[in-house]
Structure formats: structure tokens, C-alpha cells
Amino acid sequence: MDSLWANVSATVIGGCILTFLFFLIREKISPLPNINGMWHLKNITANSVYNPYKGMTLGYTAILWCEGNRVSGTTEKVYEDSVNGER
């Protein structure tokens, strides 16, 4: 019976130490990247079956913010260069 309690306590203590090590690795060595702020995105269509889309360039502005592990944001199309002209 003493051997059982020794094995259980060793397993629990080892699990706690391993959990703590994983926590340190996640928080200190490789934390989540900071992606807050304004981003400018550019999309260029190189190939398309639909001819008016060929060579079209679209520009977007995205605003992202993080609350813990949750990422929220909004985006807006601000530029278009297509067969219809530049807008």
C-alpha cells in the first residue's frame, strides 16, 4: 500500500512540474505575437477564368485588436485597379 501512495504522489508531482514547464515555455520563450494595429493588404489576381479579373489589384486596410487569445477586427477595401479603372 505504501508503494501505491508513493507512485501516485510521484505521478502528481511530476505532472505539476511538467505543467509548470509547459506554462513557462508558452509564456516566456514563445509568447503569442502582437498583431494589434492597422494592416495594409494588397491582393493581385494573376490568373482567372473570368477575364475582367485578370491583373486586378485590390487594396484593403484591416484593423486588428487582441483581447487575450481572441482576435477581433474590421477591414475595408480602399483601392481597386481593374479593367473598370482605378478607384
N, C-alpha and C positions, 0 to 999 in steps of 0.2 A: 504494500500500500504506500510506503514511503517513496518507492521508485516512481509510482504513478504521479504523485503530487510534485515530485522533482521534475519529471518530464513535462507536466502541464505548466508549471511555473517557468521553466526554461523556454518553452514554446511561446508563452505570453510575453515574456521579457524580450525574447528575440524578435517577435512581431512588432513590439513597440519601438525597439531600436531601428528596425528596418523601415517602419512608417516614418519615423523622425528623419532618417537619412533621405528617403524619397522626398519628404517635405523640403528639406534643405536644398536638395538638387533642383527641385522645381522653382523655389522662390529665389534662391541666391545665384545659382550657376546658370540656369536658363529660364529667366522670367518671361512673362508674356511681353511681346513687343508693344511699344507705344505707337498706335496708329491714329491717335486723335488729330484732328485738324482738317485743313482743306486739301483736297487732292485734285489734280487736273489730269484727265484721262483722254487719250486720243485713240480712236478706232478707225483703221483704214481697211476697206474691203478690197482685197486683191483679186479674188475670183468669185464669180457669181453666175448662176444660170440666167438671172434676171438682169438684162443689160444696163438699165439705169443705175443699178447698184455698183457696177464695176468702177473702181477707182474713187469711190465715195469716201470722204473723210468726215468723221463726226467728232466733236469735242464735247466733253462733259466736265462739269465741276461737281465734285462729291464732298460732302462734309460728314465726317465720322466722329463719333464720340463713344467712349467706353465707360461702362459702369460695372466694374468687377470683370466678370467673364462675358458680359453681354455687350455686343457691339450694335449700335444704332446709327442711323444716318439718313441722309437725303441726297438726291442727285438731280441735276438739271442739265439738259442739253443746251450748250451755249454757242456751238459753232457747227455749221454744215457747209461742206463744199461738194456739190454733186452736179449732175447734168442740168439741174434747175438753177444753178448759180450758187454764189457764195452768200451765206446768211449768217 
